[in-house]
Amino acid sequence: MNKIIQSIKYLTILTIFGYLLSLLRISILARLLSPSVFGIFSLAVILDKALQSLTSVGTEKYLIQKNEITNELIGGVWYFNIIRGIVICVLLIATGSFYSRIVNDPSVFPVLVIISFASFFRGMVSPGTFLLERNIKYKKIAIYEFCVSCVDVFAVVVFALIFKNVKALAWGIVATSVFRACLSFIIFPIRFTPRIQLSIFKELIGIGKHFIILGIGSFIMMQSDKLIIGTICGSDALGLYSVAIRLTQMPLNILRKIVNRIALPVFSRLQFQKEQLRNTTMKVIKIQMAILIPIIIFLLSSAEPLVLIICGEEWIDAVPIVKALVLVVLGKGLAHVVVPYIMGTGNYSFISKIKIVEVVIFVIGVIVGIYYYNVVGAALGAGFGYLVAALFRLIFLCKHSKIDVKEICIIMLIPAICMVPGFFINYYVINFYSFIQTYNLLIILFIYLMTYFIGSCFFQKDIVQYFKQLSPFNE
């Protein structure tokens, strides 16, 4: 347990710093580049993500979940990832012109040619990263990812100052991918047998059928709304939507990197110890909800100052989109609670089947929503799709782990109760006092944190104690 706490501590500190760097990145780029630039780049990334999904067999998660690891398997996975990267690179260049005509934007093709090189270097990353993650040794991984985040911000800002167009974002991805691959072999030196073995490839493809379904479903869930918005509403609207997604997804990414990432190998180890697995699952859910619920309330009530401070006044139209995307945050946050459990216990079949249902509901919701309420409607429809699928997964988790649904509801209700005083105080502050926007947001954030902490000391004592253990001053 001490090893897990230390791992989470390193991840927490450096991930939060990485999150602040990402906010800085968005803030700078939003002032250097127009919404249409983000829209064009998003259209290009859709094809890249599609090819990644079609060729994904979940090698990383498979290495984490598998009981026995050999040098031959590690070498086979590395070669498989390289070949996959080359295939994606070639396909991006070969299909880019045709795809540009489909989305009716010829400026997308040059971007695809540039980012195709990033696909090759993604496959070059050392498999040592997966092995450390499997063994819950996250200190080096946290340092590695923080260094990559720093280079990403520096590279994309420099390219933005040079090009001042969509090429800046594309070359930024390439530079970051090259640095990521090189640094991985410096920080994670590992000996393995780099040999192509058909038996290992067959093993990966055999288990990968479920991951391919998950990958395709995840791609549709994460990119189809952008494709629909870009095609119907144009690149400007897509740019607003893309930045709004980045603002709302950053807290979820912190949760995924800190809690879910460690939960997968932990659940894998406990999959045959039912009672201990149940207790650990309850603890993970409590931690997730203690973070997720305050984030949702904060995004909903403070969307306007958040957008104005980070992006500037020209992005004011993104405010209602951010509020609508709160449903997506809730749905994805609930899913992030359950998915590590399902994968860690090896229930790939269920999660692939529910992904199909999720995709159908998601696409219908986005199409209906954009028909009635444009981009905001698309965000609401996307949130509805995520929420429905999250409920199915929660029901499965409760049945499989013998957890009562009422327990889950209580766990979700307690953080909301702790947030009630802060919500009303902030409502009064925002509506009856005039502050400079930056001070306004800082005051709101301070009140939220203080009132939530005080409430948690009464209603979530175990969570407060847990986060005290994560303090960098608690060794």
SVG drawing of the C-alpha trace seen along z (x, -y; Angstrom):
<svg xmlns="http://www.w3.org/2000/svg" viewBox="-35 -46 54 65">
<polyline fill="none" stroke="black" stroke-width="0.4" points="0.0,0.0 2.9,-2.4 4.3,-1.8 0.9,-2.6 0.6,-5.8 4.1,-6.9 3.3,-6.3 0.1,-8.3 1.9,-11.1 4.4,-11.5 1.7,-11.2 -0.5,-13.7 2.2,-16.4 3.6,-16.2 0.3,-15.6 -1.1,-18.8 1.9,-20.7 1.3,-19.1 -2.3,-20.2 -1.2,-23.8 1.2,-23.7 -1.7,-22.5 -3.8,-25.5 -0.9,-27.7 -0.6,-26.1 -4.3,-26.7 -4.2,-30.2 -1.2,-31.2 -2.4,-29.4 -5.9,-30.8 -4.4,-34.3 -2.0,-33.4 -4.3,-31.3 -7.9,-31.7 -10.8,-29.2 -10.7,-28.1 -7.1,-26.9 -8.2,-24.7 -11.1,-23.5 -8.9,-22.5 -6.5,-20.7 -9.3,-18.8 -10.5,-17.6 -7.1,-16.3 -6.7,-14.6 -10.0,-12.8 -8.5,-10.6 -5.3,-10.0 -7.4,-8.8 -9.5,-6.7 -6.5,-4.8 -5.1,-4.4 -8.4,-2.9 -8.7,-0.5 -5.2,0.8 -5.3,0.8 -5.1,4.2 -4.5,2.8 -0.9,4.0 -0.2,1.7 -3.2,2.9 -2.5,6.5 1.0,6.3 -0.3,4.8 -3.1,7.4 -1.1,10.5 0.2,12.7 3.5,13.8 5.8,11.5 8.7,12.8 11.5,10.9 10.1,12.4 6.6,11.0 8.1,7.5 10.1,7.5 7.1,8.7 5.0,5.9 7.6,3.3 7.9,4.6 4.1,4.7 3.9,1.1 6.6,0.0 4.8,1.8 1.5,0.3 3.1,-3.2 4.5,-2.7 1.1,-1.5 -0.7,-4.5 1.9,-6.9 1.5,-5.5 -2.3,-5.4 -2.5,-9.0 -0.5,-10.2 -2.3,-7.8 -5.9,-8.7 -5.3,-12.3 -6.3,-13.9 -9.5,-11.9 -10.4,-12.6 -9.8,-16.4 -12.4,-16.3 -14.9,-14.4 -14.7,-17.1 -14.6,-19.8 -11.5,-21.5 -8.3,-21.1 -6.1,-22.7 -6.5,-19.5 -4.3,-17.4 -1.0,-19.2 -1.6,-18.9 -2.2,-15.1 1.2,-14.8 3.0,-16.5 1.3,-14.6 1.8,-11.2 5.5,-11.4 4.3,-11.5 2.6,-8.1 5.9,-6.4 7.6,-7.8 4.7,-6.8 5.5,-3.2 9.1,-3.7 8.4,-4.3 10.2,-2.0 8.0,0.9 9.7,0.2 7.0,-2.4 4.3,0.4 6.4,2.6 6.9,-0.1 3.1,-0.8 2.4,2.9 4.5,2.9 3.0,-0.3 6.3,-2.2 5.2,-5.6 8.0,-7.9 10.0,-7.7 6.8,-7.6 5.6,-10.9 8.9,-12.6 8.9,-11.3 5.4,-12.6 6.1,-15.9 9.2,-16.4 7.1,-15.5 4.5,-18.1 7.1,-20.8 8.6,-20.1 5.1,-19.9 4.2,-23.4 7.6,-24.9 7.5,-23.3 4.0,-24.2 4.3,-27.8 7.6,-28.3 6.0,-26.9 2.9,-29.1 5.1,-32.2 6.9,-31.0 4.0,-29.8 0.9,-31.4 -1.3,-28.9 -2.4,-25.3 1.1,-23.9 2.2,-25.1 -0.1,-22.5 1.0,-19.7 4.7,-20.3 4.3,-20.6 2.9,-17.0 5.8,-15.7 8.4,-17.3 6.8,-16.0 6.5,-12.5 10.2,-12.4 11.2,-13.7 8.9,-11.2 10.4,-8.2 14.0,-9.3 13.5,-10.1 11.7,-6.8 14.8,-4.8 16.9,-7.1 14.6,-7.0 13.4,-3.4 16.4,-1.4 15.3,2.2 16.7,5.3 14.5,7.3 14.6,9.4 13.6,7.2 12.4,10.1 9.4,10.5 7.5,13.7 4.3,14.6 3.1,16.5 3.2,13.4 1.5,11.4 -1.3,13.9 -1.6,13.8 -1.9,10.0 -4.4,10.0 -6.5,12.7 -6.9,10.8 -7.0,7.6 -10.4,8.1 -12.1,6.7 -9.7,3.8 -10.3,3.0 -14.0,2.8 -13.2,0.6 -10.9,-1.5 -13.3,-2.0 -16.1,-2.8 -13.9,-5.2 -12.9,-6.9 -16.5,-7.4 -17.3,-8.7 -14.4,-11.1 -14.3,-12.2 -17.7,-11.7 -19.2,-14.8 -16.3,-16.9 -16.7,-15.5 -20.5,-16.2 -19.9,-19.8 -17.1,-20.5 -19.1,-19.3 -22.4,-21.0 -21.4,-24.1 -17.9,-24.9 -14.3,-25.1 -15.0,-28.2 -17.7,-26.4 -15.5,-23.2 -12.7,-25.3 -14.9,-26.7 -16.1,-23.1 -12.6,-21.7 -11.2,-24.2 -14.3,-23.8 -13.6,-20.0 -10.0,-20.6 -11.0,-22.8 -13.5,-20.3 -11.5,-17.2 -8.3,-18.3 -9.7,-17.4 -10.8,-14.0 -7.3,-13.4 -5.9,-14.1 -8.3,-11.5 -7.4,-9.0 -3.6,-9.5 -3.7,-9.5 -6.5,-7.1 -7.5,-5.0 -4.0,-4.3 -3.0,-2.8 -6.4,-1.1 -5.9,1.2 -2.8,3.0 -4.2,3.1 -7.5,4.7 -5.5,7.1 -3.7,8.4 -6.8,8.6 -9.1,10.2 -9.2,13.5 -9.4,12.1 -13.1,11.1 -13.4,9.5 -10.3,7.4 -11.3,6.5 -14.6,5.2 -13.1,3.1 -10.5,1.6 -13.2,0.9 -15.3,-1.0 -12.2,-3.1 -11.4,-3.9 -15.0,-5.0 -15.0,-7.2 -11.7,-8.9 -13.0,-9.4 -16.3,-10.9 -14.7,-13.1 -12.7,-14.7 -15.3,-14.5 -18.4,-16.0 -16.7,-19.3 -15.1,-19.6 -18.5,-19.3 -20.1,-21.9 -17.2,-24.3 -17.3,-24.0 -21.0,-24.5 -21.0,-27.6 -17.7,-29.2 -17.6,-28.6 -17.6,-32.2 -14.7,-33.5 -12.8,-30.3 -13.1,-30.8 -12.5,-34.6 -9.3,-34.3 -7.8,-31.3 -8.8,-32.0 -9.8,-35.7 -13.0,-37.6 -13.1,-36.5 -13.8,-33.0 -17.0,-34.0 -19.2,-31.8 -17.5,-28.8 -19.1,-29.4 -22.5,-27.7 -20.6,-24.8 -18.5,-24.3 -21.6,-24.2 -23.3,-21.7 -20.2,-19.5 -20.5,-19.1 -22.8,-16.1 -19.9,-14.6 -17.6,-15.1 -20.1,-13.3 -20.7,-10.4 -17.0,-9.9 -16.1,-10.3 -18.5,-7.6 -17.1,-5.3 -13.6,-6.0 -14.6,-4.5 -15.8,-1.2 -13.6,-0.5 -10.3,0.2 -12.3,2.7 -13.8,4.5 -10.4,4.6 -8.5,5.6 -10.9,8.5 -10.6,9.6 -14.3,9.0 -13.3,7.7 -16.4,9.2 -18.9,7.1 -17.1,3.9 -16.8,4.3 -20.5,5.1 -21.6,2.1 -19.3,-0.1 -21.4,0.7 -24.6,-0.3 -22.8,-3.5 -21.8,-4.4 -25.3,-4.1 -26.8,-6.2 -24.0,-8.8 -24.3,-9.3 -28.1,-9.6 -27.8,-12.1 -25.3,-14.3 -27.3,-14.3 -30.6,-15.1 -28.9,-17.7 -27.2,-19.6 -30.4,-19.6 -32.3,-21.5 -29.6,-23.4 -26.5,-23.5 -23.1,-23.0 -24.6,-23.2 -27.1,-20.6 -24.3,-18.3 -22.6,-18.7 -25.8,-17.8 -26.4,-14.8 -22.8,-13.6 -23.3,-13.8 -26.5,-11.8 -24.7,-9.0 -21.9,-8.9 -24.4,-8.9 -26.5,-6.0 -23.4,-3.8 -22.0,-4.8 -25.2,-3.6 -24.9,-0.2 -21.3,0.2 -22.2,-0.8 -25.0,1.9 -22.5,4.5 -19.9,3.4 -22.5,3.6 -23.6,7.1 -20.0,8.4 -18.5,7.0 -21.6,7.4 -21.8,3.7 -25.2,2.2 -26.4,-0.5 -27.5,-2.6 -23.9,-2.7 -22.8,-4.2 -25.6,-6.8 -24.5,-7.8 -20.9,-8.1 -21.9,-10.5 -24.2,-12.5 -21.8,-13.2 -19.3,-15.4 -22.3,-17.3 -23.5,-18.1 -20.0,-19.3 -20.1,-21.7 -23.5,-23.3 -22.2,-26.1 -19.5,-27.0 -21.9,-27.0 -24.3,-29.5 -21.5,-31.8 -19.9,-31.9 -23.3,-32.6 -23.6,-35.6 -20.1,-36.8 -20.5,-36.5 -23.8,-38.3 -23.4,-41.0 -19.8,-42.0 -17.6,-43.2 -14.1,-41.9 -11.4,-41.9 -12.0,-38.6 -8.7,-37.0 -9.3,-37.9 -12.9,-36.8 -11.9,-33.3 -9.3,-33.0 -11.7,-34.1 -14.3,-31.6 -11.7,-28.8 -10.5,-29.7 -14.0,-29.7 -14.8,-26.4 -11.7,-24.7 -12.1,-26.0 -15.8,-25.2 -15.3,-21.8 -12.4,-21.0 -14.5,-22.1 -17.5,-20.1 -15.2,-17.1 -13.8,-17.2 -17.3,-16.4 -18.7,-14.1 -15.6,-12.6 -13.0,-12.2 -11.5,-9.1 -11.0,-11.0 -9.3,-13.9 -7.0,-11.5 -6.2,-9.8 -5.2,-13.1 -3.1,-14.0 -1.1,-10.9 -0.5,-12.2 0.9,-15.5 4.5,-16.1 5.3,-17.1 4.1,-13.7 7.0,-11.3"/>
</svg>
